[in-house]
Amino acid sequence: MLLYLVRLADVLGVDLDEACRTKLAANAAKYPVERARGRGYKYDAI
């Protein structure tokens, strides 16, 4: 399955490294560690 993903990304011209870094940055902005870590509910639910 991983090989298929890598091949598909190559054919489509997607830079997997850049896509992963972009996604990690978006998640870091959406779920800040200091507000979300160790809680069973979303940090903005209260």
KABELZI-V214127 format. One record per residue. N is the residue number from 1. OMEGA is omega in whole degrees, -180 to 180 (999 if undefined). Layout:
n:N omega:OMEGA
n:N omega:OMEGA
This chain:
n:1 omega:180
n:2 omega:179
n:3 omega:177
n:4 omega:179
n:5 omega:-180
n:6 omega:179
n:7 omega:179
n:8 omega:178
n:9 omega:179
n:10 omega:-179
n:11 omega:-178
n:12 omega:179
n:13 omega:180
n:14 omega:176
n:15 omega:-175
n:16 omega:179
n:17 omega:-180
n:18 omega:179
n:19 omega:179
n:20 omega:180
n:21 omega:178
n:22 omega:180
n:23 omega:178
n:24 omega:179
n:25 omega:179
n:26 omega:178
n:27 omega:179
n:28 omega:179
n:29 omega:-177
n:30 omega:-177
n:31 omega:-179
n:32 omega:-175
n:33 omega:-175
n:34 omega:180
n:35 omega:-172
n:36 omega:-174
n:37 omega:175
n:38 omega:180
n:39 omega:180
n:40 omega:180
n:41 omega:179
n:42 omega:-172
n:43 omega:-179
n:44 omega:-179
n:45 omega:-178
n:46 omega:999
